[in-house]
Amino acid sequence: MLTWPDNALLDDQQRDLALRVLTFARQEIGPLAREADESLRLHHEVFRRMAEFGLYRHVIPEEYGGDGIASAHICLIREMLASVSAHADTAFAMQGLGSYPIVSSGDEPLKQKYLPPIATGQAVAALGMTEPGAGSDVAGITTTARRDGDVYVLNGEKMFISNAGDATQYVVLAKTDPEAGARGISAFVVEAGTPGFEAVGGFELLAAHPIGSLYFRDCRVPADNRLGAEGEGFRIAMRNLDIYRTSVGAAACGMGKAALDEALAYGDQRRAFGQHIADFQAIQFRLADMATSLEAARGSWCTARRRNATGG
Ligand SMILES: Cc1cc2nc3c(=O)[nH]c(=O)nc-3n(C[C@H](O)[C@H](O)[C@H](O)COP(=O)(O)OP(=O)(O)OC[C@H]3O[C@@H](n4cnc5c(N)ncnc54)[C@H](O)[C@@H]3O)c2cc1C
């Protein structure tokens, strides 16, 4: 029988990565986990420790100071971090989600400027797609980017943006052609502190997650900060999901593992009718069902990332 986080579908390199990240997370993040998970803003000490351990290098290609992007590695890191702290998982994932549009579609100067500081943790990344009136329906966004010489002028509002107020750089989607639907969206890198741009964090959620809103009021962004061609923004956003969507399932497995461990410990601690409740067969059935579902879920993301071999 294999012991978590081992798994017959992992190769030696992946098994080694999982164990190293889990050990780091338990030792370095564990003591801060409760405080971080209750924080409405990015927990800078957790973020710093992960940077020092080199985790953000896994979301950046080697030529820009990273270790290369492999979706299986991203999944494993998220699963291990999430088993200790949901906040740590989010901080790691957002470095990837907020930088992958630059990796996939930025020109060379943008990559040179914005990617190395993400790998080292000197920069904090965010992704601004969702708006009060458009979530799943990305093509329904109404934030506009009007070309004016060598700048674009952005106007609009984003909400539910992870790391809002804490990020140093944001990839933002806006309509350059409001009549063209999904084909009228473009993507831009907007730096924190740009005049006309305000990022407000600290929005309260039921989840352990730093989140907030972005406001653009005649915000002038250099045209050179556009990612890809005009109108390519929707495809750029969807490419992000190719890499990161599977990893959401992996993170959920990590949280499931934490829940199972809590349940097992409580079953061994709580006594009723003269014995530990874990000794009642009805409780054992439930714990066995949890463990079975968790193993099946892990198997499905491991298999999914094998099929997604081109992703790494
Ligand atoms: C913790 C958290 C972090 C987030 N971080 C970010 C971030 O960093 N950047 C960012 O841009 N956004 C972020 N979001 C926003 C997230 O991407 C949106 O919440 C998501 O896209 C859903 O949009 P919505 O909330 O507007 O729901 P809606 O799109 O309004 O959906 C409402 C309901 O309708 C259902 N629905 C929608 N369309 C269909 C359909 N075609 N068929 C059937 N059912 C449908 C949905 O499944 C859902 O149940 C975050 C959200 C959360 C909760």
PDBQT file of the ligand as one rigid body, heavy atoms in Angstrom, charges set to zero:
ROOT
HETATM    1  C1  LIG A 401     -11.777  32.610  -4.660  1.00  0.00    +0.000 C 
HETATM    2  C2  LIG A 401     -11.932  33.254  -5.993  1.00  0.00    +0.000 A 
HETATM    3  C3  LIG A 401     -10.816  33.795  -6.641  1.00  0.00    +0.000 A 
HETATM    4  C4  LIG A 401     -10.954  34.409  -7.877  1.00  0.00    +0.000 A 
HETATM    5  N1  LIG A 401      -9.854  34.966  -8.478  1.00  0.00    +0.000 NA
HETATM    6  C5  LIG A 401     -10.005  35.603  -9.674  1.00  0.00    +0.000 A 
HETATM    7  C6  LIG A 401      -8.900  36.251 -10.292  1.00  0.00    +0.000 A 
HETATM    8  O1  LIG A 401      -7.779  36.262  -9.775  1.00  0.00    +0.000 OA
HETATM    9  N2  LIG A 401      -9.093  36.881 -11.475  1.00  0.00    +0.000 N 
HETATM   10  C7  LIG A 401     -10.297  36.909 -12.094  1.00  0.00    +0.000 A 
HETATM   11  O2  LIG A 401     -10.406  37.499 -13.161  1.00  0.00    +0.000 OA
HETATM   12  N3  LIG A 401     -11.399  36.302 -11.526  1.00  0.00    +0.000 NA
HETATM   13  C8  LIG A 401     -11.264  35.659 -10.348  1.00  0.00    +0.000 A 
HETATM   14  N4  LIG A 401     -12.337  35.066  -9.740  1.00  0.00    +0.000 N 
HETATM   15  C9  LIG A 401     -13.631  35.159 -10.387  1.00  0.00    +0.000 C 
HETATM   16  C10 LIG A 401     -14.045  33.850 -11.040  1.00  0.00    +0.000 C 
HETATM   17  O3  LIG A 401     -13.278  33.635 -12.187  1.00  0.00    +0.000 OA
HETATM   18  C11 LIG A 401     -15.540  33.988 -11.331  1.00  0.00    +0.000 C 
HETATM   19  O4  LIG A 401     -16.193  33.957 -10.080  1.00  0.00    +0.000 OA
HETATM   20  C12 LIG A 401     -16.024  32.892 -12.205  1.00  0.00    +0.000 C 
HETATM   21  O5  LIG A 401     -15.570  33.117 -13.516  1.00  0.00    +0.000 OA
HETATM   22  C13 LIG A 401     -17.553  32.799 -12.182  1.00  0.00    +0.000 C 
HETATM   23  O6  LIG A 401     -18.077  34.024 -12.490  1.00  0.00    +0.000 OA
HETATM   24  P1  LIG A 401     -19.293  34.640 -11.644  1.00  0.00    +0.000 P 
HETATM   25  O7  LIG A 401     -18.913  34.597 -10.196  1.00  0.00    +0.000 OA
HETATM   26  O8  LIG A 401     -19.629  35.966 -12.244  1.00  0.00    +0.000 OA
HETATM   27  O9  LIG A 401     -20.484  33.631 -11.864  1.00  0.00    +0.000 OA
HETATM   28  P2  LIG A 401     -21.436  33.526 -13.131  1.00  0.00    +0.000 P 
HETATM   29  O10 LIG A 401     -20.621  33.476 -14.379  1.00  0.00    +0.000 OA
HETATM   30  O11 LIG A 401     -22.465  34.600 -13.049  1.00  0.00    +0.000 OA
HETATM   31  O12 LIG A 401     -22.103  32.136 -12.855  1.00  0.00    +0.000 OA
HETATM   32  C14 LIG A 401     -23.153  31.966 -11.885  1.00  0.00    +0.000 C 
HETATM   33  C15 LIG A 401     -23.664  30.540 -11.992  1.00  0.00    +0.000 C 
HETATM   34  O13 LIG A 401     -24.187  30.296 -13.306  1.00  0.00    +0.000 OA
HETATM   35  C16 LIG A 401     -23.542  29.151 -13.860  1.00  0.00    +0.000 C 
HETATM   36  N5  LIG A 401     -23.358  29.342 -15.306  1.00  0.00    +0.000 N 
HETATM   37  C17 LIG A 401     -22.716  30.365 -15.924  1.00  0.00    +0.000 A 
HETATM   38  N6  LIG A 401     -22.711  30.164 -17.245  1.00  0.00    +0.000 NA
HETATM   39  C18 LIG A 401     -23.351  29.006 -17.479  1.00  0.00    +0.000 A 
HETATM   40  C19 LIG A 401     -23.659  28.249 -18.661  1.00  0.00    +0.000 A 
HETATM   41  N7  LIG A 401     -23.290  28.681 -19.871  1.00  0.00    +0.000 N 
HETATM   42  N8  LIG A 401     -24.334  27.098 -18.513  1.00  0.00    +0.000 NA
HETATM   43  C20 LIG A 401     -24.710  26.644 -17.289  1.00  0.00    +0.000 A 
HETATM   44  N9  LIG A 401     -24.444  27.312 -16.134  1.00  0.00    +0.000 NA
HETATM   45  C21 LIG A 401     -23.770  28.477 -16.228  1.00  0.00    +0.000 A 
HETATM   46  C22 LIG A 401     -22.209  29.048 -13.165  1.00  0.00    +0.000 C 
HETATM   47  O14 LIG A 401     -21.713  27.704 -13.161  1.00  0.00    +0.000 OA
HETATM   48  C23 LIG A 401     -22.559  29.497 -11.750  1.00  0.00    +0.000 C 
HETATM   49  O15 LIG A 401     -23.107  28.445 -11.003  1.00  0.00    +0.000 OA
HETATM   50  C24 LIG A 401     -12.236  34.460  -8.505  1.00  0.00    +0.000 A 
HETATM   51  C25 LIG A 401     -13.340  33.913  -7.854  1.00  0.00    +0.000 A 
HETATM   52  C26 LIG A 401     -13.199  33.337  -6.613  1.00  0.00    +0.000 A 
HETATM   53  C27 LIG A 401     -14.418  32.771  -5.936  1.00  0.00    +0.000 C 
ENDROOT
TORSDOF 0
